């Protein structure tokens, strides 16, 4: 069993697959999951899609970090103004 999200990769039997699309957009892959393989999907295209996926993940992490740091700053400001 593995958690997957559109735009990420997954290894099945030591083969790496790019998640081009999935329904729902994220979830658990298990033995009953239906997997469709796109033929003609080259390693070069896979690498390009992987770079884009990595960028998306980095952007999401930065957004989460940015929102949590602003919450921390707001909380710190409230503490400083209420002795």
C-alpha positions in Angstrom: 0.0 0.0 0.0 1.2 3.5 -0.9 -0.2 7.0 -0.7 -0.2 8.7 -4.1 -1.1 12.1 -5.4 -1.4 13.3 -9.0 2.0 14.5 -10.3 4.0 12.2 -8.1 5.7 8.9 -8.7 5.2 5.4 -7.3 7.3 2.2 -7.5 5.5 -1.1 -8.3 7.7 -4.2 -8.6 10.8 -2.0 -8.8 9.4 0.0 -11.8 8.8 3.7 -11.3 5.5 5.1 -12.6 4.5 8.8 -12.9 1.0 9.5 -11.7 -0.3 11.4 -14.7 -3.9 11.3 -13.4 -5.8 9.7 -10.7 -9.4 9.6 -9.3 -9.6 10.9 -6.6 -6.7 13.3 -6.9 -4.9 11.6 -4.0 -5.3 8.4 -2.1 -4.1 4.9 -1.2 -3.0 2.4 -3.9 -3.4 -1.2 -2.8 -3.8 -4.6 -4.5 -7.4 -3.7 -5.7 -6.4 -0.4 -7.4 -6.9 -0.3 -11.2 -3.7 1.0 -12.9 -3.8 2.1 -16.6 -0.4 2.4 -18.3 0.2 4.9 -21.1 2.2 3.5 -23.9 4.9 5.6 -25.5 5.6 7.4 -22.3 9.4 8.0 -22.7 12.0 8.4 -19.9 12.6 12.0 -21.2 8.9 12.9 -20.8 8.9 11.2 -17.4 11.9 13.3 -16.2 10.2 16.5 -17.4 7.0 15.7 -15.6 9.0 14.7 -12.5 10.8 18.1 -12.5 7.4 19.8 -12.6 6.0 17.6 -9.9 9.0 18.4 -7.7 8.5 22.1 -8.2 4.8 21.8 -7.3 5.8 20.0 -4.1 8.4 22.6 -3.2 5.8 25.4 -3.8 3.2 23.7 -1.6 5.8 23.3 1.2 6.8 26.9 0.9 3.1 28.0 1.1 2.5 25.9 4.2 5.7 27.2 5.8 4.8 30.7 4.9 1.3 30.4 6.4 2.5 28.8 9.6 5.2 31.4 10.1 2.6 34.2 9.7 0.4 32.5 12.2 3.4 32.3 14.6 4.2 36.0 14.0 0.5 37.0 14.7 0.5 34.9 17.9 3.8 36.5 18.9 2.5 40.0 18.3 -0.6 39.2 20.3 1.5 38.0 23.2 3.7 41.0 23.1 0.7 43.5 23.2 -1.1 41.7 26.0 1.4 41.5 28.9 
